[in-house]
């Protein structure tokens, strides 16, 4: 009788261990657990026809990434076995709970897990070729990457524009002043030419016409001297 009981115990012990493990997991990770996070993954939306299948290997990779984040955040030896997944659906959603590596039955507070996830958020996205919208940690706000710093700051651009306007203004002033000088020089030359034309043929500053009008002009060719004519 005792031998039969021992044989039955040996045969059913693996099933009993599996059942106890499932019970322990059910007590740690469940839908309404205060320490559980829900994850939604949209492979089709993110990758379209190139979407891969979410299988046990991908799930293992997710657990490893969570364990990596916990190690970076808390400096403790977290492993894949410390990341428990439950409530899985075909539309790729599930819950996960992280337990303390020194006490496998003690779930970590959500704040500790959230800090770790936010710290390595970019690693999650790169690992699964997703982004903050297609790999969603429900309850954890997306952490968008900082805007890349431009090589030329805004104030340098504004300074360059202002200096350019100043230089253009100075050039316009110089060109305008040069044009005005050239116009004045040309007008002065024209006035000088007109004055020379007006005084051309004048004698001692008095024109011949003025002298004729005041004293009269006499043409010697039409009034010959009678005394100089020879008699016949």
C-alpha positions in Angstrom: 0.0 0.0 0.0 2.7 2.4 0.9 4.6 1.5 -2.2 1.6 2.3 -4.4 1.2 5.7 -2.7 4.9 6.5 -3.4 4.5 5.5 -7.1 1.4 7.7 -7.4 3.3 10.6 -5.8 6.2 10.3 -8.2 3.9 10.1 -11.2 1.7 13.1 -10.4 4.4 15.3 -8.7 5.2 17.2 -12.0 1.6 18.0 -12.6 1.2 19.1 -9.0 4.3 21.3 -9.3 2.9 22.8 -12.6 -0.4 23.4 -10.9 1.2 25.1 -7.9 3.3 27.2 -10.2 0.2 28.3 -12.1 -1.5 29.1 -8.9 1.5 31.2 -7.7 1.6 33.1 -11.0 -2.2 33.7 -10.8 -1.7 35.2 -7.4 1.1 37.5 -8.6 -0.1 38.5 -12.1 -3.8 39.1 -12.9 -5.8 41.7 -14.6 -6.8 43.8 -11.6 -3.5 43.5 -9.8 -2.3 46.8 -8.4 1.2 46.0 -9.5 0.4 44.9 -13.1 0.9 46.8 -16.3 -1.0 46.2 -19.5 0.8 46.1 -22.8 -0.8 46.5 -26.2 1.3 45.8 -29.4 0.2 46.7 -32.9 2.5 44.9 -35.3 0.3 45.2 -38.3 -0.2 48.9 -37.8 3.5 49.6 -37.5 5.0 47.2 -40.0 2.1 46.4 -42.4 2.9 43.4 -44.6 6.3 43.1 -43.0 4.8 42.4 -39.6 6.3 39.4 -37.8 4.5 36.9 -35.6 4.4 37.4 -31.8 5.4 34.1 -30.4 7.2 32.7 -27.3 10.5 33.9 -28.5 9.3 37.5 -28.8 7.7 37.2 -25.4 11.0 36.0 -24.0 12.7 39.0 -25.7 10.2 41.3 -24.1 10.8 39.8 -20.6 14.5 40.1 -21.1 14.2 43.8 -22.1 12.1 44.5 -19.0 14.7 42.7 -16.8 17.5 44.7 -18.5 15.6 48.0 -17.7 15.1 46.9 -14.1 18.8 46.1 -13.7 19.7 49.5 -15.1 17.2 51.3 -12.9 17.6 49.5 -9.6 21.0 47.9 -9.9 19.7 44.5 -8.9 20.3 41.1 -10.6 16.9 40.8 -12.3 16.3 37.9 -14.7 13.7 36.8 -17.1 12.1 34.6 -14.5 11.3 37.8 -12.4 9.1 39.2 -15.2 5.7 37.4 -15.1 3.2 37.6 -18.0 -0.5 36.8 -17.9 -3.8 37.5 -19.5 -2.5 37.1 -23.0 -4.8 37.7 -26.0 -4.5 37.0 -29.7 -4.6 40.7 -30.5 -1.2 40.9 -28.7 -2.1 42.3 -25.4 -1.1 41.0 -22.0 -0.3 42.0 -18.4 3.1 41.7 -16.7 4.3 42.0 -13.1 7.9 42.2 -11.9 9.0 40.6 -8.7 12.0 41.2 -6.5 14.9 39.0 -7.5 15.7 38.4 -3.8 12.1 37.4 -3.1 10.3 35.8 -6.0 6.9 36.2 -4.4 7.1 39.9 -3.7 5.8 42.1 -6.6 7.6 45.4 -7.1 5.6 48.6 -6.8 4.4 50.1 -10.1 6.4 53.2 -9.6 9.7 51.3 -9.7 8.7 49.4 -12.8 7.5 52.6 -14.5 10.8 54.4 -13.8 12.7 51.5 -15.4 10.4 51.3 -18.5 10.8 55.1 -19.0 14.5 54.8 -18.7 14.9 52.3 -21.5 11.9 53.2 -23.6 13.9 53.7 -26.7 15.5 50.3 -26.3 12.0 48.7 -26.3 11.1 50.5 -29.5 14.3 49.6 -31.2 14.2 46.0 -30.1 10.7 45.4 -31.6 10.8 48.0 -34.5 7.9 49.9 -33.0 7.2 53.2 -31.4 5.4 54.7 -28.4 2.1 54.3 -30.1 2.4 50.8 -31.4 4.1 49.4 -28.3 1.9 50.9 -25.6 2.4 50.5 -21.9 -1.0 51.4 -20.6 -0.6 53.9 -17.7 2.9 55.0 -18.7 3.1 58.2 -20.6 5.0 58.1 -23.9 8.5 59.4 -23.6 9.3 61.1 -26.9 12.9 61.6 -27.9 14.3 65.1 -27.5 14.3 67.4 -30.4 17.7 67.2 -32.1 19.7 70.4 -31.5 20.2 72.4 -34.7 23.9 73.0 -35.6 23.1 76.7 -36.0 21.0 78.3 -33.3 18.1 80.6 -33.9 19.8 83.7 -32.6 22.7 83.3 -35.1 20.2 83.1 -37.9 18.5 86.3 -36.7 21.8 88.0 -36.3 22.9 87.0 -39.8 19.6 88.4 -41.3 20.0 91.7 -39.5 23.6 92.1 -40.5 22.7 91.3 -44.1 20.0 94.0 -44.1 22.5 96.5 -42.6 25.1 95.7 -45.3 22.5 95.9 -48.1 21.4 99.3 -46.7 25.0 100.6 -46.6 25.6 99.5 -50.1 22.4 101.2 -51.3 23.4 104.5 -49.6 26.9 104.4 -51.1 25.6 103.7 -54.6 22.9 106.4 -54.3 25.5 109.0 -53.1 27.8 108.1 -56.0 25.0 108.6 -58.5 24.1 111.9 -57.0 27.7 113.1 -57.3 27.9 111.9 -60.9 24.7 113.8 -61.7 26.0 117.0 -60.1 29.3 116.7 -62.0 27.5 116.3 -65.3 25.1 119.2 -64.6 28.2 121.4 -63.7 29.9 120.5 -66.9 26.8 121.3 -69.0 26.5 124.7 -67.2 30.2 125.4 -68.0 29.7 124.5 -71.6 26.7 126.8 -71.9 28.6 129.7 -70.3 31.5 129.2 -72.7 29.0 129.1 -75.7 27.4 132.4 -74.5 30.7 134.3 -74.2 32.2 132.9 -77.4 33.2 135.7 -79.7 33.0 138.4 -76.9 35.7 141.0 -76.5 36.7 142.2 -73.1 33.6 140.8 -71.8 31.4 142.8 -74.2 29.9 141.2 -77.3 30.3 142.7 -80.7 26.6 143.0 -81.1 26.4 145.1 -78.0 29.1 147.4 -79.4 27.3 147.8 -82.7 24.1 148.7 -81.0 25.7 151.3 -78.8 28.2 153.0 -81.2 27.1 151.7 -84.6 29.0 149.5 -87.0 30.6 150.7 -90.3 31.7 148.6 -93.1 34.8 150.2 -94.8 34.2 148.3 -98.0 31.0 150.2 -98.8 32.3 153.6 -97.7 35.7 154.1 -99.4 37.8 157.2 -98.8 37.3 159.5 -101.7 40.8 161.0 -101.3 42.3 157.6 -102.0 40.6 157.4 -105.4 42.7 158.3 -108.4 41.4 160.8 -110.8 40.8 160.1 -114.4 
